[in-house]
Amino acid sequence: MSEEASCKVSCGTCDGHIAYPASRCGETVACPHCGKSVYLPYQAPPSEILEATVVGNDCPPNLQRITSPPRLTPPAMQPSGSHFGKQAGAIVSVILVATGIAIKIFFFSQSFGEHKTENLTQEVQDSIQKKFSTDPDRQGEIIKGFGLTKDSGNKYKGMLTLEKNGKTIDVSVDVTYDGHSFVWQAEPYSFPELPTTDTQSQPAPPAQSPPDSQPSGIQLAQQSQPSYEWNTSDIDAIQNGNIAVAVHYINQNPNLRQYAATFSPASVAKTPYSYYGRAGVFSGVVAVVQDEPPGSDFSQAVGGQNASDIVMETNDGTIVEMFCMKASGYIRVGSTVNLYGYPVGVTEVPNRVGGTFTHLILVGNDYDDLGVQQ
């Protein structure tokens, strides 16, 4: 039979030491030194007994009770390292929380800016529509599309697509927004009337084959004085005078959309003289686009106003170049466009490898900018 474990405790009054057997744990006795009452607390047995009883399921009652209340160390007695660690942890927590808030504010401001631009686009469109509903000159005009992009500062640029009686035009819109209110201004525009002459009736193509000319490049300043009669005997768009003839007819009847036909670009490039005087619409992807200022040789050749040079490749591989009688707007390289114009001939343009490309030349004043297709 094993010897019963012995326990020890100090008197809380005189600090005298008292030894007692484990069987008396939980009793209150008189201190043998001072006579004051002393509580004999439960104490854990030796380690070899503790390991066995904790693992087993028959844990004795004395291990299921708190032997004595925990002793607390006052804050002033805590080691300085521990105190500093807690302070550092608190500081790090504050920094992390502040960083998280800053990140959230940044992304919120970004999304809010985009959302505000979307709202501004809709507000401007609603304002334009309201203006149209009360302006007698704008009756019957329908907004088919409207886009708004930031220009600089509080300035925005918009492109408005309008339709009336089956005719469609693009109108530039300037918007100023100060964060609270906006002011918009559309460029002057009008829907052209129907043409008064039959532009489809033109001289028949000549019986002879077109001349074999090889111009070195586009030199618009060399064009001769036109007679406003289509030169059907020459396919050289730079030399045959048809550029000025096309400008003349466009000024007479500017709404090419109303009478433009759809042709095969390859067929027009092969026999351009068969299509002189016949307005067409040609579709493709832009490879080069360049605006020309008023007063330049190019702009004077197409009427003297703002002008642009747009080169595109059509689906059948034909290179079509239009001398446009207005600026290129938001057209950029890679944009899909419809170009409205008169075929005036072809020309050979040198390329980088020493050869030439054949360009079908149009003279026109209108286009559809369908943007970059994904």
Backbone hydrogen bonds, N-H to C=O, Kabsch-Sander energy under -0.5 kcal/mol:
donor,donor_aa,acceptor,acceptor_aa,energy
7,C,20,Y,-3.8
9,V,18,I,-2.2
11,C,16,G,-3.0
15,D,11,C,-1.4
18,I,9,V,-2.8
20,Y,7,C,-3.0
22,A,5,A,-2.4
24,R,21,P,-1.9
25,C,22,A,-1.5
26,G,40,L,-3.8
27,E,24,R,-1.9
29,V,38,V,-2.6
31,C,36,K,-3.0
35,G,31,C,-2.0
38,V,29,V,-3.3
40,L,27,E,-3.1
49,I,46,P,-0.8
50,L,46,P,-2.2
51,E,47,S,-2.6
52,A,48,E,-1.0
53,T,49,I,-2.3
54,V,50,L,-2.4
55,V,51,E,-1.7
56,G,52,A,-1.8
59,C,57,N,-0.7
63,L,60,P,-1.7
64,Q,61,P,-1.5
72,L,70,P,-0.6
77,M,74,P,-1.6
78,Q,75,P,-1.3
83,H,79,P,-1.9
84,F,80,S,-2.7
85,G,81,G,-2.4
86,K,82,S,-2.1
87,Q,83,H,-2.1
88,A,84,F,-3.1
89,G,85,G,-2.6
90,A,86,K,-2.3
91,I,87,Q,-2.5
92,V,88,A,-2.9
93,S,89,G,-2.4
94,V,90,A,-2.3
95,I,91,I,-2.5
96,L,92,V,-2.7
97,V,93,S,-2.5
98,A,94,V,-2.7
99,T,95,I,-2.9
100,G,96,L,-2.6
101,I,97,V,-2.3
102,A,98,A,-2.5
103,I,99,T,-2.7
104,K,100,G,-2.3
105,I,101,I,-2.6
106,F,102,A,-2.6
107,F,103,I,-2.5
108,F,104,K,-2.3
109,S,105,I,-2.6
110,Q,106,F,-2.2
111,S,107,F,-2.6
112,F,108,F,-2.7
113,G,109,S,-2.3
114,E,110,Q,-2.2
115,H,111,S,-2.6
116,K,112,F,-2.7
117,T,113,G,-2.2
118,E,114,E,-2.1
119,N,115,H,-2.4
120,L,116,K,-2.9
121,T,117,T,-2.6
122,Q,118,E,-2.0
123,E,119,N,-2.7
124,V,120,L,-2.9
125,Q,121,T,-2.2
126,D,122,Q,-2.5
127,S,123,E,-2.3
128,I,124,V,-2.5
129,Q,125,Q,-2.6
130,K,126,D,-2.3
131,K,127,S,-2.0
132,F,128,I,-2.4
133,S,129,Q,-1.8
134,T,130,K,-0.8
134,T,131,K,-0.8
135,D,131,K,-1.4
138,R,135,D,-1.6
139,Q,136,P,-1.0
141,E,138,R,-1.8
142,I,163,E,-2.9
144,K,142,I,-0.7
144,K,161,T,-3.0
145,G,161,T,-1.3
147,G,159,M,-1.5
149,T,157,K,-2.9
151,D,155,K,-2.7
152,S,155,K,-0.5
155,K,152,S,-2.6
156,Y,175,V,-2.8
157,K,149,T,-3.1
158,G,173,V,-3.0
159,M,147,G,-1.8
160,L,171,V,-3.4
161,T,145,G,-3.0
162,L,160,L,-0.6
162,L,169,I,-2.8
163,E,142,I,-2.2
164,K,167,K,-2.4
167,K,164,K,-2.0
169,I,162,L,-2.1
171,V,160,L,-3.2
173,V,158,G,-2.6
174,D,185,Q,-2.8
175,V,156,Y,-2.4
176,T,183,V,-2.5
177,Y,154,N,-2.5
178,D,181,S,-1.9
183,V,176,T,-2.1
185,Q,174,D,-2.2
187,E,172,S,-2.5
199,T,197,T,-1.3
201,S,198,D,-0.8
202,Q,200,Q,-1.0
213,S,211,P,-1.1
219,Q,217,G,-0.7
222,Q,219,Q,-1.7
223,Q,220,L,-1.7
232,T,230,W,-1.1
234,D,231,N,-0.7
237,A,235,I,-0.9
237,A,346,V,-2.2
239,Q,236,D,-0.7
240,N,236,D,-2.5
245,V,241,G,-1.2
246,A,242,N,-2.4
247,V,243,I,-2.2
248,H,244,A,-2.2
249,Y,245,V,-2.2
250,I,246,A,-2.4
251,N,247,V,-2.3
252,Q,248,H,-1.5
253,N,249,Y,-2.3
256,L,254,P,-1.8
258,Q,255,N,-1.1
259,Y,256,L,-1.0
260,A,256,L,-1.2
261,A,279,A,-2.4
263,F,261,A,-0.6
263,F,281,V,-0.6
268,V,264,S,-2.3
269,A,265,P,-2.5
270,K,266,A,-1.6
271,T,267,S,-2.2
274,S,271,T,-1.8
275,Y,272,P,-2.2
277,G,343,P,-0.5
278,R,275,Y,-2.1
279,A,277,G,-0.6
280,G,341,G,-2.6
281,V,261,A,-2.3
282,F,339,L,-2.3
284,G,337,V,-1.8
285,V,313,E,-2.2
286,V,335,S,-2.9
287,A,311,V,-3.0
288,V,311,V,-1.8
290,Q,309,D,-2.0
292,E,307,A,-3.3
296,S,293,P,-1.6
300,Q,296,S,-2.4
301,A,297,D,-1.7
302,V,298,F,-1.1
303,G,300,Q,-1.2
304,G,299,S,-4.6
307,A,292,E,-1.7
308,S,324,C,-1.8
309,D,290,Q,-3.2
310,I,308,S,-0.5
310,I,322,M,-2.1
311,V,288,V,-3.0
312,M,320,V,-2.8
313,E,285,V,-2.2
314,T,318,T,-2.5
317,G,314,T,-1.8
319,I,358,T,-0.5
320,V,312,M,-2.4
320,V,318,T,-0.7
321,E,360,L,-2.9
322,M,310,I,-2.9
323,F,321,E,-0.5
323,F,362,L,-2.9
324,C,308,S,-2.7
324,C,322,M,-1.1
325,M,364,G,-2.5
331,I,328,S,-1.9
334,G,286,V,-2.2
335,S,332,R,-2.4
336,T,371,G,-2.6
337,V,284,G,-2.4
338,N,368,D,-1.6
339,L,282,F,-3.1
340,Y,366,D,-2.2
341,G,280,G,-2.2
341,G,339,L,-0.5
342,Y,363,V,-2.9
344,V,361,I,-2.5
345,G,361,I,-0.7
346,V,235,I,-3.2
347,T,359,H,-1.7
349,V,347,T,-0.5
349,V,357,F,-3.0
351,N,355,G,-2.5
354,G,351,N,-1.1
357,F,349,V,-2.7
359,H,347,T,-3.0
359,H,357,F,-0.6
360,L,319,I,-2.8
361,I,345,G,-2.7
361,I,359,H,-0.6
362,L,321,E,-2.7
363,V,342,Y,-1.8
364,G,323,F,-1.5
365,N,340,Y,-0.7
366,D,340,Y,-0.9
368,D,338,N,-2.1
369,D,367,Y,-0.5
370,L,336,T,-2.6
370,L,368,D,-0.9
373,Q,334,G,-0.6
373,Q,371,G,-0.5
